[in-house]
Amino acid sequence: MHSHLTSSSSNLPLIRLSAINPFLLELARRKVDAGALLRKMGLPGKVPASGEVFIPARTIYQFLEKTADAANDLYLGFSIGQNLDLQDWEPIAHAVAEAETVGDLLNRFIINALDHSSSTRYFLRTEGDRSTFGLKRTTDLSFAPAQNDAFYLGFLTRLLMHSTGASWDAPSVLVKVADPDAVPPMLEPLRIVKGDYRGIQLSFPTEWQFEPFEKTAFQTGNRIPAASQLPGSLIDSIHHALSPHIHESNLTVDRAAGICGFTRRRLARDLRQRGTTLAKEIAHLRAMRAGKVLVESDCRISEVALCVGFLDPTVFSRAFKNWTGQSPQEYRKNTRT
């Protein structure tokens, strides 16, 4: 029945079906029928997906593009990659436990990841004062695997950032992906350019490879921010929890409350005591991010709208003027002046 399935790997580039689980679970959280989407592509409709079967890589890449369409979220892959619990993936967990330096960590991760897919190969290449970390596909594609690249960029950037610690410097990193438009404008400090369809690359200073990293700090760092960044109040905590989701067009009050770990009624009561509402705090976060992108980039208004969850630029412009008293164009011009 399911022509895409096989129980073991072969010469055909294959990926474990369970590799798509972060996307399936995110769709379920957004109340999108992930099972129906799977069945439509001739795949098992069970969520989460089984790790016992392998799927042709091309089918996986096509499926991920369809998840972004189903969620109506151009940045779905990047958002999932950024929020992935790094320690939940065995190749990373083992590498962290055994490595002593950043270069050691990356090399151990590359070796450990070999058993999880025959369709990609991670690599670490050093050329003088620059090193390049990334992955190369063994599959030739006729379409841009935008969501797949954005997903990998999301979590590989975090892997590199956490492992380098205080040495991390975003402008020093040059990234190549199949479709830069699938990466939110907020990542402007990272230099992002268009690459080919064969994989992604992150180029960084070679000296980072020799940096030691603190295992315990890395293991908790993917969930716990530095002490200076810990939220100090309920509203700070809400802002910290919701910031990674501000680009989502379906960020309803109910969903936002769930992300913050509260029921809608409980959170509404606590915020009312502080003279605000969840809807106001979401609007505040969107206004702050939109203002930042408008001032620090030359993104079109339609792109700024997308990065704060608005599919219609006209609706965004009205909302922005309501927030700030200025249109996006006026705000950009006046603030830069």
C-alpha positions in Angstrom: 0.0 0.0 0.0 2.7 2.5 1.0 5.1 2.4 -1.9 7.5 4.8 -0.2 8.3 2.4 2.7 11.1 0.0 3.3 12.3 -1.6 6.5 16.0 -1.1 6.0 18.4 1.1 4.1 19.8 0.4 0.6 21.7 2.2 -2.1 18.8 4.6 -2.4 19.3 7.7 -0.3 17.0 7.1 2.7 15.9 8.9 5.9 14.2 7.5 9.0 10.5 8.4 8.9 10.8 9.5 12.5 13.0 12.4 11.4 9.9 14.3 10.5 8.4 14.0 14.0 9.3 17.6 15.0 7.3 18.9 12.1 4.4 16.5 12.8 4.2 17.4 16.4 4.3 21.1 15.6 1.5 20.7 13.1 -0.5 18.9 15.8 0.1 21.7 18.2 -1.2 24.2 15.6 -4.3 22.0 15.1 -3.3 21.1 11.6 -4.2 17.5 10.6 -0.7 16.1 10.2 -2.0 12.5 9.7 -4.1 13.6 6.7 -1.1 15.2 5.1 0.9 12.0 5.6 -1.8 9.8 4.1 -2.2 12.2 1.2 1.4 11.5 0.3 1.0 7.7 0.7 2.8 7.6 4.1 1.6 6.1 7.4 -0.7 8.5 9.1 0.4 7.8 12.6 1.8 10.7 14.7 4.5 10.5 15.9 6.0 8.6 13.0 7.9 5.3 13.4 11.6 5.1 13.5 11.6 1.6 12.2 11.1 2.5 8.5 13.1 4.4 6.0 11.7 6.8 3.4 13.3 8.0 0.1 14.9 11.4 0.8 13.1 13.2 -2.0 9.8 12.2 -0.4 10.8 13.6 2.9 11.9 16.9 1.4 8.6 17.2 -0.5 6.7 16.5 2.6 8.5 19.2 4.6 7.6 21.8 1.9 4.0 20.8 2.2 4.0 21.1 6.0 4.9 24.8 5.6 2.0 25.3 3.2 -0.4 23.5 5.6 0.7 25.6 8.5 0.7 28.8 6.3 4.1 29.6 7.8 7.1 30.3 5.5 9.5 30.1 8.5 8.1 26.8 10.0 11.3 24.8 9.4 13.6 27.4 11.0 11.3 27.9 14.0 11.2 24.1 14.7 15.0 23.8 14.3 15.6 26.8 16.7 13.3 25.3 19.3 14.6 21.7 19.0 15.9 20.2 22.3 19.4 19.5 21.2 20.0 16.9 23.9 17.1 14.8 22.7 19.0 13.7 19.6 21.4 10.9 20.2 24.3 12.0 18.0 24.4 15.4 19.8 24.0 13.9 23.3 26.9 11.4 22.7 29.1 14.1 21.2 28.5 16.5 24.1 29.3 13.7 26.6 32.6 12.8 25.0 34.1 16.0 23.5 36.4 18.5 25.1 36.7 21.3 22.5 34.3 22.8 19.9 36.2 21.0 17.0 36.0 17.7 18.9 32.3 18.2 19.4 31.6 18.9 15.8 33.7 15.9 14.6 32.1 13.5 17.0 28.7 14.7 16.0 29.5 14.1 12.3 30.6 10.5 13.1 27.6 9.7 15.4 25.1 11.0 12.8 26.2 8.5 10.1 23.7 5.9 11.3 20.7 8.1 11.1 20.5 8.9 7.4 22.1 7.7 4.2 20.9 10.8 2.3 23.1 13.4 4.0 26.7 13.6 5.2 27.9 16.2 7.7 31.3 17.6 7.2 33.9 19.9 8.8 36.4 21.5 6.5 39.3 23.8 7.5 40.9 26.3 5.1 43.3 28.7 6.8 41.5 31.0 9.2 38.1 29.8 8.2 36.3 26.5 8.8 33.1 25.3 7.3 30.6 23.1 9.0 27.5 21.7 7.2 25.9 18.9 5.4 25.8 17.6 1.9 22.9 15.6 0.3 23.5 12.5 -1.8 20.3 13.3 -3.6 19.9 15.5 -6.7 16.8 17.7 -6.4 14.9 19.7 -8.9 13.4 21.9 -6.3 14.7 24.0 -3.4 14.5 22.0 -0.1 13.7 25.3 1.7 12.2 24.0 4.9 14.7 21.2 5.3 17.6 23.7 4.9 15.9 26.2 7.3 15.4 23.5 9.9 19.0 22.4 9.8 20.2 26.0 9.9 18.0 26.6 13.0 19.4 23.8 15.1 23.0 23.7 13.7 23.3 27.4 14.4 22.2 26.7 18.0 24.7 23.8 18.2 27.5 26.1 17.1 26.4 29.0 19.3 26.1 26.9 22.5 29.4 25.2 21.9 31.4 28.3 21.3 29.9 30.2 24.3 31.4 33.6 24.8 33.3 33.4 21.5 30.1 33.3 19.5 29.9 36.3 17.1 27.0 36.1 14.7 28.4 38.5 12.0 31.5 36.3 11.8 29.3 33.4 10.4 28.6 33.1 6.7 25.6 30.8 5.9 24.6 29.2 2.6 21.1 27.7 2.1 18.9 26.8 -0.8 16.4 29.5 -0.1 17.3 32.5 2.1 13.7 33.6 2.1 12.8 30.7 4.4 15.0 32.3 7.1 13.3 35.1 9.2 14.7 38.6 8.6 15.6 38.7 12.4 18.7 36.7 11.5 20.2 39.7 9.7 23.4 39.6 11.8 24.2 36.2 10.3 25.4 36.7 6.7 23.0 34.5 4.7 23.5 33.9 1.0 21.9 31.6 -1.6 23.6 28.3 -2.1 22.7 25.3 -4.2 20.2 22.4 -3.5 22.9 20.0 -2.3 23.1 21.1 1.4 23.9 23.9 3.8 27.2 25.5 5.0 28.2 27.6 8.0 31.6 29.2 7.7 33.2 30.5 10.9 36.6 31.5 12.3 38.9 28.4 12.6 40.1 29.5 16.1 36.6 28.6 17.4 37.5 24.9 16.9 40.1 25.1 19.7 37.7 26.6 22.3 36.9 24.3 25.2 33.2 24.2 26.3 31.6 23.4 29.6 29.5 20.3 29.2 26.9 21.1 31.9 26.4 24.6 30.6 25.9 23.3 27.1 23.4 20.6 28.2 21.2 23.1 30.1 21.9 26.0 27.8 19.4 24.9 25.1 16.6 25.5 27.6 18.0 27.8 30.3 19.4 31.2 29.3 22.3 32.9 30.9 21.7 34.2 34.4 21.7 37.8 33.1 19.0 36.9 30.7 16.6 35.0 33.0 13.2 36.6 33.1 12.5 38.5 36.3 8.7 38.7 36.3 5.6 37.0 34.9 5.5 39.4 31.9 9.2 39.0 31.2 8.7 35.2 31.3 5.8 35.5 28.8 7.9 37.6 26.5 10.8 35.1 26.7 8.5 32.2 25.9 6.6 33.9 23.1 9.4 35.6 21.3 10.3 32.6 19.1 6.7 32.3 18.0 5.9 35.9 17.0 6.2 35.2 13.3 3.4 32.6 13.5 0.2 33.8 11.8 -1.9 31.5 14.0 -0.6 32.6 17.4 -4.0 32.8 19.1 -4.4 33.7 22.7 -5.2 30.1 23.5 -2.1 28.8 21.8 0.1 31.5 23.4 -1.2 30.6 26.8 -0.3 27.0 26.2 3.2 27.9 25.1 3.6 29.8 28.4 2.4 26.8 30.3 -0.9 28.3 31.5 -4.6 27.8 30.9 -6.1 30.9 29.1 -8.3 31.7 32.1 -5.4 31.5 34.7 -3.1 33.6 32.6 -5.8 36.2 31.8 -6.5 36.5 35.6 -2.8 37.0 36.5 -2.2 39.5 33.7 -5.4 41.4 34.6 -3.9 41.9 38.1 -0.9 43.5 36.4 -3.0 45.8 34.2 -2.5 44.1 30.9 -3.7 41.2 28.7 -2.1 38.5 26.7 -3.3 40.0 23.4 -1.6 43.3 24.4 1.6 41.6 25.2 1.6 39.7 21.9 1.0 43.1 20.1 3.8 44.6 22.1 6.3 41.9 21.0 5.2 42.2 17.4 5.5 46.0 17.5 9.0 45.7 19.0 10.2 43.2 16.5 8.6 44.9 13.5 10.3 48.2 14.6 13.6 46.5 14.9 13.4 44.9 11.5 12.2 48.1 9.8 15.2 50.1 11.2 17.9 47.5 10.9 17.1 46.0 7.5 15.9 47.0 4.1 13.2 44.3 4.0 10.1 45.0 2.1 7.0 45.8 4.2 5.5 42.5 3.1 8.5 40.7 4.5 8.4 42.6 7.8 4.7 41.7 8.0 5.5 38.0 7.6 8.1 38.0 10.3 5.6 39.2 12.9 2.8 36.9 11.8 0.8 39.0 9.3 0.0 37.4 5.9 -1.6 40.6 4.6 0.8 43.7 4.5 -2.2 46.1 4.5 -3.5 44.6 7.7 0.0 44.8 9.2 0.4 48.4 8.2 -2.9 49.3 9.9 -1.9 47.4 13.1 1.6 49.0 13.1 0.1 52.5 12.9 -2.3 51.6 15.7 0.7 50.5 17.8 3.1 53.4 17.1 1.0 56.2 15.5 3.1 55.9 12.3 3.0 53.8 9.2 5.9 51.3 8.7 7.4 53.6 6.1 7.2 56.7 8.3 8.6 54.8 11.2 11.6 53.5 9.2 12.3 57.0 7.8 11.9 58.9 11.0 13.8 56.5 13.2 16.7 56.3 10.8 16.8 60.0 10.5 
